[in-house]
Amino acid sequence: MTTKNILALVTSGIVLFVLGGVCVMAYQWQTKNNGGILSQLQQQKVPDVIKVLSSNVVPAMAARGIVTKVDGKNITLTSQGDSITVTMRDDAKLYTFVLNTNITKPVKGSTPANTSTSREISIKDVNIGDDLNVNIKVFPSGQIEGISGVVLPPFLNPSGK
């Protein structure tokens, strides 16, 4: 190998090294700036969603799941791997369904007799494993509060629990 070839090889190596460094720096700059832009967009969307959900146009929303914990006014619901803890209002109304045991056979052409009635219960009557539907209110701070709830009977629970 001649000196000319060695010099060309070293020069090519230095050029490739510098180009590689420039590419890495450009990639890092782009990732940092795009991440910053995406993060800003995501941060803007969350307050907008909370603003809408806490408005008077949305008086309440529903959360439904299996009760996994009851601690004072706090009820933890779990559904398909996700959990949420709802703090119930002091004046929250909770209901359950009670099956009627004295069902009469309806007369032909009439409306069938009710098979269940609702009964108001206290939070102390809510048990782990109950299927609970809770109406919640979202506040501008992002906090949620339980307004009312219904313990669903097993015949309305697809899993049969």
Residue pairs with C-beta under 8 A, 6 or more apart in sequence:
46 142
50 138
50 140
50 142
51 140
52 58
53 61
53 138
54 137
54 138
54 139
54 140
58 138
59 137
60 135
60 136
60 137
60 147
61 135
61 136
61 137
61 138
62 133
62 134
62 135
62 136
63 77
63 84
63 86
63 133
63 134
63 136
63 144
64 77
64 79
64 131
64 132
64 133
64 134
64 152
65 77
65 78
65 79
65 82
65 83
65 84
65 131
65 132
66 77
66 78
66 79
66 129
66 130
66 131
66 132
66 161
67 75
67 76
67 77
67 126
67 127
67 128
67 129
67 130
67 131
67 132
68 76
68 77
68 78
68 83
68 128
69 75
69 76
69 85
69 128
70 76
70 123
70 126
70 127
70 128
73 87
73 88
73 89
73 90
73 123
74 85
74 86
74 87
74 88
75 85
75 86
75 88
75 123
75 126
75 132
75 134
75 146
75 149
76 83
76 84
76 85
76 86
77 83
77 84
77 85
77 86
77 132
77 134
84 144
86 134
86 136
86 144
86 145
86 146
87 144
87 145
87 146
88 94
88 123
88 134
88 145
88 146
88 149
89 145
89 146
89 147
92 123
92 146
92 147
92 148
92 149
93 120
93 148
93 149
94 120
94 121
94 122
94 123
94 125
94 126
94 148
94 149
94 150
94 151
95 118
95 119
95 120
95 121
95 148
95 149
95 150
95 151
96 118
96 119
96 121
96 125
96 150
96 151
96 153
97 116
97 117
97 118
97 119
97 150
97 151
97 152
97 153
97 156
98 116
98 117
98 118
98 119
99 115
99 116
99 153
100 113
100 114
100 115
100 116
100 117
103 113
103 115
104 113
106 112
106 113
116 153
118 150
121 151
125 151
126 132
126 149
126 151
129 161
130 151
130 152
131 151
131 152
131 154
131 156
131 157
131 159
131 161
132 149
132 150
132 151
132 152
133 149
133 150
133 152
134 146
134 147
134 148
134 149
135 146
135 147
135 148
135 149
136 144
136 145
136 146
136 147
137 144
137 145
137 147
138 144
139 145
154 160
154 161
